[in-house]
Amino acid sequence: MPMNRPAGFWKDLPKPIFTLAPMIDVTDAAFRRVIAGLGKPDVFFTEFVSCRGLFSPGRPKLMKLLRYDENQRPIVAQVFGKEPEYFLKTAEMVQDLKFDGIDINMGCPDKNICKQSSGAALIKDPELAKEIIHATIEGAGNLPVSVKTRIGFNKRITEEWLGHLLQTEPVAVTVHLRTAKEMSKVEAHWEEMEIAAPMFKGSNTLLMGNGDLRDLDHAQEMVNKYEIDGAMLGRAIFGNPWLFDRTRKSAEIPLAERLDVMQMHADSFLEIFGDEKNFLIMRKHLREHAAGFNGAKELRVALETISNPEDVRQALDYFRLKYLKQSV
Ligand SMILES: Cc1cc2nc3c(=O)[nH]c(=O)nc-3n(C[C@H](O)[C@H](O)[C@H](O)COP(=O)(O)O)c2cc1C
């Protein structure tokens, strides 16, 4: 019997649904602000946040993971943990924070997370996993509850595991097509979608695939091939913040615009996080942005020593002068 779970914004999305993967230390509120301005995915997720941590003295530090702008909607809070009662409390909190949905991480292969029986370790304990989904649904009220997971822990158990998840009728499941043990070291096993896709047909749960997608064309190809509802893209956004812009290809983006985006990212980072987050994290982002154009290496070297947005401005101004012959 269908349980008529709240489907929230998910039911209104045109298909295929293309989402930006949650990536800790990458897809923070500043990064998402930049992406939202350039070419928006259909759904944003926050970086994952610990349910237990949110109810510990560490809460103030974790709250910065749950910041977002209005133009990032629909925005889904991604959470992890192992205790159903903390999922329930977190879901209530996520409602209060006016998120559009809550997503449970059942895919993180990190040793520290799995040692705490969280993330992908839940694949080994389907009864607990289902209890967690039920508790989250209970706390979430009208918010839709989704799951992000993998196809097994040590070995592929796609049918068995997704069968467990489907019993709880989450609104959507995103499947990263690798086992936890495989981390990201082997190619994603997209062929497992031949098993997964028919299981979701006729269910109330949307199915999205994830793993190694290069761009929207590639994602569309996989969606068509396996007749699924959508796809999630992660690392393809590194160095290509225009990934979700359906009107332009990355190669068409003028250099001047690329440089402006770097500055905007640095400014947004400071504006959103102030000194709560180390600005030096921006060095990594800027390194990713500064690739694929004439003089990129020189710019990367210059950006390696930046410590604040003003340093970024100076490095970019110098570069503009030299490569765009633009006076500043
Ligand atoms: C730096 C980094 C951080 C990640 N953090 C998260 C996370 O917080 N939550 C999550 O569910 N997956 C996380 N992932 C996994 C991605 O969401 C995605 O499943 C994975 O990168 C495979 O997709 P891709 O090949 O399109 O990158 C992370 C991946 C990377 C590379």
The ligand as an SDF file (V2000), in Angstrom:
LIG
                    3D

 31 33  0  0  0  0  0  0  0  0999 V2000
   35.4410   16.3500   -1.7830 C   0  0  0  0  0  0  0  0  0  0  0  0
   34.2280   15.4720   -1.7310 C   0  0  0  0  0  0  0  0  0  0  0  0
   33.3550   15.5890   -0.6590 C   0  0  0  0  0  0  0  0  0  0  0  0
   32.2080   14.7930   -0.5920 C   0  0  0  0  0  0  0  0  0  0  0  0
   31.3220   14.9730    0.4560 N   0  0  0  0  0  0  0  0  0  0  0  0
   30.1330   14.3120    0.4310 C   0  0  0  0  0  0  0  0  0  0  0  0
   29.1140   14.6060    1.3750 C   0  0  0  0  0  0  0  0  0  0  0  0
   29.2300   15.4850    2.2560 O   0  0  0  0  0  0  0  0  0  0  0  0
   27.9560   13.8880    1.3090 N   0  0  0  0  0  0  0  0  0  0  0  0
   27.7560   12.9170    0.3540 C   0  0  0  0  0  0  0  0  0  0  0  0
   26.6920   12.2860    0.3080 O   0  0  0  0  0  0  0  0  0  0  0  0
   28.7150   12.6290   -0.5530 N   0  0  0  0  0  0  0  0  0  0  0  0
   29.8620   13.3190   -0.5570 C   0  0  0  0  0  0  0  0  0  0  0  0
   30.7810   13.0810   -1.5520 N   0  0  0  0  0  0  0  0  0  0  0  0
   30.4590   12.1420   -2.6440 C   0  0  0  0  0  0  0  0  0  0  0  0
   29.7850   12.9040   -3.8000 C   0  0  0  0  0  0  0  0  0  0  0  0
   28.5430   13.4550   -3.3910 O   0  0  0  0  0  0  0  0  0  0  0  0
   29.5430   11.9790   -5.0340 C   0  0  0  0  0  0  0  0  0  0  0  0
   28.7260   10.9110   -4.6240 O   0  0  0  0  0  0  0  0  0  0  0  0
   30.8510   11.4180   -5.5850 C   0  0  0  0  0  0  0  0  0  0  0  0
   31.8140   12.4480   -5.7380 O   0  0  0  0  0  0  0  0  0  0  0  0
   30.6240   10.7150   -6.9260 C   0  0  0  0  0  0  0  0  0  0  0  0
   30.0570   11.5910   -7.8740 O   0  0  0  0  0  0  0  0  0  0  0  0
   30.9700   12.3060   -9.0120 P   0  0  0  0  0  0  0  0  0  0  0  0
   31.7030   11.2070   -9.7340 O   0  0  0  0  0  0  0  0  0  0  0  0
   29.9740   13.0270   -9.8840 O   0  0  0  0  0  0  0  0  0  0  0  0
   31.9170   13.2190   -8.3090 O   0  0  0  0  0  0  0  0  0  0  0  0
   31.9410   13.8390   -1.6020 C   0  0  0  0  0  0  0  0  0  0  0  0
   32.8360   13.7200   -2.6830 C   0  0  0  0  0  0  0  0  0  0  0  0
   33.9510   14.5300   -2.7570 C   0  0  0  0  0  0  0  0  0  0  0  0
   34.8830   14.3960   -3.9550 C   0  0  0  0  0  0  0  0  0  0  0  0
  1  2  1  0
  2  3  1  0
  2 30  2  0
  3  4  2  0
  4  5  1  0
  4 28  1  0
  5  6  2  0
  6  7  1  0
  6 13  1  0
  7  8  2  0
  7  9  1  0
  9 10  1  0
 10 11  2  0
 10 12  1  0
 12 13  2  0
 13 14  1  0
 14 15  1  0
 14 28  1  0
 15 16  1  0
 16 17  1  0
 16 18  1  0
 18 19  1  0
 18 20  1  0
 20 21  1  0
 20 22  1  0
 22 23  1  0
 23 24  1  0
 24 25  2  0
 24 26  1  0
 24 27  1  0
 28 29  2  0
 29 30  1  0
 30 31  1  0
M  END
$$$$
